[in-house]
Amino acid sequence: MATYAIGDVQGCFYAFRALLAKLNFDTQCDRLWLVGDMINRGTGSLEMLRWCVEHQHAIDVVLGNHDLHAIAVAHSVRPPHRSDTLQPILNAHDGPDLLAWLRHQPLMLQKENVVMVHAGLLPQWTIADALGYAREVEAVLQHAEYEEFLHQMYGNYPSLWQDDLGSVDRLRLITNAFTRMRICTQDGELDYAFKGELADIPDGYMPWFTVPSRQSKEATIICGHWSALGLYQHNNIHALDTGCLWGGQLTAMCLEDKTITQVDFDPRDKI
């Protein structure tokens, strides 16, 4: 039995299946951790989501920004982007059930001292804090009146955590931290616009995982989201988004021994 964490698939279903074959992944005894952004931008978003639901007994996932975007688009909260590949899900007879399953997935997963999130953790948060904050957002997403939150979820304010934030601002910042953050100041103030490489980080900012005072240093953290960062394994951080959608690789890490397995981008995965 082995457990594998896989970086952002983003609907690259051909590469995903090739990676599972290379791993000799067995859905009856192995386990898969998916780091979020399972869908959107690749040609196989519907197939990827159906695979996840069919094999939910063998997987753990966390929500990414593209997963939340799909839910928002389905409820006409956000317009589709030109590069979205969500229409097959929206048109599918089982689309509502697939998206309902997605909406009930967590923002954060912890197994012993290993944590998985899509983007990152604010440096002020301990692991226990972060789990509690994730559960706040999950409870709202899974509530009968979740659409109200979808309308309030988007925006770049606030960018700095405070314990006394109002409920809407608090939930929005928690969601943004888990699904969108890449860099911040030493005080934890987020820059939402930056998507580039390490050498291009603006003055005064740093990767969230290098903040000296970060309260989650003792945990092993698996994340994705930052394709320009590429494969990064240092100081208990394992960032696995290697830009498959953009012609890079799809990456898996075995949790038991930290070995890396990769497959190349498959041209059939991009329109």
JOKASUL-V291652 format. One record per pair of residues at least 4 apart in sequence whose ideal C-beta (glycine too) atoms are under 6 Angstrom apart, sorted by the first residue. I is the first residue (numbers start at 1). GAP is how many residues later the second one is. Records with the same first field share a line. If there is no record, write none. Layout:
BEGIN
I->GAP  GAP
END
This chain:
BEGIN
1->28
2->28  252
3->28  252
4->19  28  248  250
5->28  217  248
6->28  246
7->28  217  233  234  235  244
8->29  216  233
9->7  29  39
10->27  30  31  32  235
11->28  29  30  31  33  34  37  74
12->4  30  232  233  257
13->31  34  35
14->252  254  255
15->229  235  248  251  254
18->245
19->231  233  244
20->5
22->239  241
23->229  238
25->5
26->4
27->28  31
31->27
32->27
33->27  83
34->4  27
35->189  205
36->26  27  28  82  188
37->27  29
38->10
39->6  9  10  31
40->5  26  44  45  46
41->42  44  204
42->203  227
43->226  228
44->4
45->40  44
46->42  43  46
49->49
53->45  48
55->4
60->49
61->44
62->44  45  47  54  55  56
63->4  5  42  44
64->54  115
65->114  115
67->35
70->16
71->28  32
72->5  6  78
73->5  7  13
74->16  25
75->72  75
77->73  74
80->4
86->4
87->4
89->6
90->5
94->4
103->38
104->38
106->32
107->27  30  71
108->9  22  23  26
109->7
110->5
113->106  107
114->106
115->104  106
116->106
117->61  106
118->61  106  107
119->60  61  62  106
120->61  88
121->4  9  95
122->39  55  66
123->65  88  90  91
124->37  64
125->4  5  90
126->89
127->89  92
133->41
137->34  37  38
140->9
141->5
149->4
152->16
153->22
155->17
156->36
158->11  15
159->30  31
160->29
161->27
165->4  5
175->4
176->4
177->4
181->9  27
182->12  44
183->8  11  18  22  24
184->4  5  6  24
185->4  19  20
186->25
191->14
196->4  32
197->31
201->4
206->4
209->28
220->16
221->16
222->16
223->16
224->16  17
225->16
226->15
227->14  16
229->10
230->12
231->11  20
232->7
233->5
238->15
240->11
242->6  7  9
243->5
244->4  5  6  21
247->18
249->13  15
250->13
251->11
252->9
253->7
254->5
END
